[in-house]
């Protein structure tokens, strides 16, 4: 799973026993050499779909990490791209990995996604691989902040995978991971919130609609379909009403 340039088992253990912010500060220099970084395949597929929905002037990457989503947004947005994250270490790594030259302008903002400091500044927002860090009770605050950050008619887009069947090894791997994290958080402080099974499509769609979005789902055909014909991955496209 990890390259020789990635974190050691000891480093991952220290991260897992830290707070989310401190853990990612520690992991940031080696994050791009782990399987936790969003694969280029997902970024490219999302970028192609967003280009068809544009044009967009200003884009926001919520929980940008080391800047993979910001790099994807640069060809999609014409004037400005902003990455926001609450880990100073991840933002520092992002500044080093994403070229600042040329258009659009790139900015980095340190902030908590549950308290985004923007008001009608963007017409596109994205997020990749970060929603497991928010409990279901925290989703409304995140979605309300994105809603505020967007202009009327602005789009909030992110990929979401279909639930795994009981027969899938991945189903049991995710269940096992979430169970271990719940035990860890019950016994150890500070907590480290990271769950794989707390972001179901139905609940997410309902929270988006309550936040003031109109939601539609676009199949990401590049990732194939399940036996019942439903897509393995969808792009959630939530438009601010």
C-alpha positions in Angstrom: 0.0 0.0 0.0 2.8 2.4 0.8 6.0 3.3 -1.1 9.4 3.6 0.5 8.9 7.4 0.5 5.7 7.1 2.5 5.2 7.1 6.3 6.5 4.3 8.4 4.2 2.2 10.6 5.5 4.1 13.6 4.6 7.4 12.0 1.1 6.2 11.1 0.6 5.0 14.7 1.6 8.4 16.1 -0.7 10.1 13.7 -3.6 7.8 14.6 -3.1 8.6 18.3 -3.1 12.4 17.6 -5.9 14.8 16.9 -7.1 15.1 13.3 -5.3 18.5 12.9 -2.0 17.4 14.5 -2.1 14.0 12.8 -2.3 15.6 9.3 0.3 18.1 10.2 2.6 15.2 10.9 1.6 13.2 7.8 1.6 16.1 5.4 5.2 15.8 4.1 4.6 12.2 3.0 0.9 12.3 2.3 1.2 12.1 -1.4 3.1 8.8 -1.1 0.1 7.1 0.7 -3.0 5.5 -0.8 -5.0 8.2 1.0 -4.4 10.8 -1.7 -7.2 11.0 -4.2 -6.1 9.0 -7.3 -5.5 11.0 -10.5 -8.2 8.9 -12.2 -10.9 10.3 -10.0 -9.6 13.8 -10.4 -9.4 13.6 -14.1 -12.9 12.1 -14.4 -14.4 14.8 -12.2 -12.6 17.6 -14.0 -13.9 16.4 -17.4 -17.5 16.3 -16.0 -17.2 19.8 -14.5 -15.8 21.3 -17.7 -19.1 20.1 -19.3 -21.1 21.9 -16.6 -19.1 25.2 -16.7 -17.8 27.7 -17.4 -16.8 28.6 -13.9 -14.9 31.7 -12.7 -13.9 30.9 -9.1 -13.5 27.5 -7.5 -13.1 26.3 -3.9 -11.6 23.0 -2.8 -13.0 22.2 0.7 -10.5 20.2 2.9 -7.9 20.6 0.1 -5.2 18.6 1.8 -2.0 18.7 -0.3 -3.8 20.4 -3.2 -4.8 17.6 -5.5 -8.3 19.0 -6.0 -6.9 22.5 -6.5 -4.7 21.2 -9.3 -7.8 19.7 -10.9 -9.7 23.0 -10.6 -7.1 25.1 -12.3 -8.1 24.1 -15.9 -11.8 24.3 -15.0 -11.8 27.8 -13.4 -11.0 31.0 -15.3 -10.1 33.5 -12.6 -9.5 32.1 -9.1 -9.0 28.9 -7.2 -8.8 28.6 -3.4 -7.9 25.6 -1.3 -9.1 25.6 2.3 -7.9 23.2 5.1 -7.4 23.4 8.8 -4.0 21.6 8.8 -1.1 24.1 8.4 1.1 21.2 7.4 -1.1 20.1 4.6 -1.4 23.7 3.3 2.4 24.1 3.3 2.7 20.9 1.3 0.0 22.1 -1.0 1.9 25.4 -1.7 4.9 23.3 -2.7 3.1 20.9 -4.9 0.7 23.1 -6.9 2.2 25.7 -9.2 1.2 29.3 -8.4 2.2 30.7 -11.8 -0.3 31.7 -14.5 -4.0 31.9 -14.4 -6.2 31.4 -12.5 -4.8 32.8 -9.3 -4.3 30.2 -6.5 -4.8 31.1 -2.8 -4.7 29.0 0.3 -6.8 29.6 3.4 -6.5 27.9 6.8 -10.0 27.3 8.2 -12.3 24.7 9.7 -14.7 23.3 7.0 -17.5 23.6 9.6 -17.0 27.4 9.8 -16.0 28.4 6.3 -15.1 32.2 6.1 -16.6 32.9 2.7 -19.8 34.7 1.5 -20.8 34.3 -2.1 -17.3 34.2 -3.4 -17.4 31.1 -5.6 -19.5 29.5 -8.4 -17.9 26.1 -7.9 -16.9 24.0 -4.8 -15.5 20.5 -4.7 -14.2 18.1 -2.0 -12.4 14.8 -2.2 -12.0 12.1 0.4 -12.6 14.3 3.4 -16.2 13.7 4.5 -15.3 10.7 6.7 -13.8 13.3 9.1 -17.2 14.7 9.9 -19.8 13.0 12.0 -23.3 12.9 10.5 -24.4 15.6 13.0 -21.7 17.9 11.6 -22.6 17.6 7.9 -25.3 20.3 8.1 -22.7 22.8 9.2 -20.3 21.9 6.4 -23.0 22.0 3.8 -24.4 25.3 5.1 -20.9 26.8 4.9 -20.4 25.7 1.3 -23.9 27.1 0.5 -22.9 30.5 1.9 -19.6 30.4 0.0 -21.3 29.9 -3.3 -23.1 32.5 -5.5 -26.7 31.7 -6.4 -26.6 29.0 -9.1 -23.2 27.9 -7.9 -22.4 24.2 -7.9 -21.0 21.9 -5.1 -19.7 18.7 -6.6 -18.0 15.6 -5.2 -17.8 11.9 -6.1 -19.6 9.3 -4.0 -19.3 5.5 -4.3 -22.1 3.0 -4.2 -22.4 0.9 -1.0 -20.4 -2.3 -1.0 -22.3 -5.6 -1.0 -22.0 -7.9 2.0 -20.0 -10.3 -0.2 -17.3 -7.7 -0.9 -14.1 -7.9 1.1 -14.0 -4.1 1.0 -17.3 -4.0 2.9 -15.8 -6.0 5.8 -12.6 -4.0 5.6 -14.4 -0.7 6.0 -16.7 -2.1 8.7 -13.6 -3.4 10.6 -11.8 0.0 10.2 -14.8 1.9 11.5 -15.2 -0.4 14.4 -11.6 0.0 15.4 -11.9 3.8 15.2 -15.0 3.8 17.4 -13.1 1.8 20.0 -10.1 4.0 19.7 -12.2 7.2 20.2 -14.0 5.7 23.1 -10.8 4.9 24.9 -8.4 7.7 23.8 -8.3 11.4 23.7 -8.0 13.5 21.6 -10.4 11.8 19.2 -9.5 11.1 15.6 -12.7 11.1 13.5 -12.3 9.1 10.3 -15.1 6.7 9.3 -15.8 5.1 5.9 -19.5 4.2 6.4 -21.0 7.5 7.8 -21.7 9.2 4.4 -24.6 7.4 2.8 -26.1 8.9 -0.4 -29.6 9.2 0.9 -28.6 11.0 4.1 -26.2 13.2 2.3 -28.8 14.2 -0.4 -31.3 15.0 2.3 -28.8 17.2 4.2 -27.9 19.0 1.0 -31.5 19.7 0.2 -32.1 21.0 3.7 -29.1 23.3 3.3 -30.7 24.9 0.2 -29.3 22.8 -2.7 -31.0 21.1 -5.6 -29.3 17.7 -6.0 -28.8 15.6 -9.1 -26.6 12.6 -9.6 -24.4 12.0 -12.6 -23.0 8.5 -13.3 -19.2 8.4 -13.5 -19.2 5.8 -16.3 -15.4 5.4 -16.3 -15.7 3.4 -13.1 -18.2 0.9 -14.5 -21.5 -0.4 -13.2 -22.7 -3.0 -10.7 -24.5 -6.2 -11.6 -27.9 -4.4 -11.1 -26.9 -1.7 -13.6 -26.3 1.1 -11.1 -23.0 3.0 -11.3 -20.2 2.2 -9.0 -19.5 5.9 -8.6 -21.7 9.0 -9.1 -20.8 12.7 -9.2 -23.1 14.5 -6.8 -24.0 17.9 -8.3 -25.7 20.2 -5.8 -26.8 23.6 -7.1 -27.4 26.5 -4.8 -31.0 27.6 -5.3 
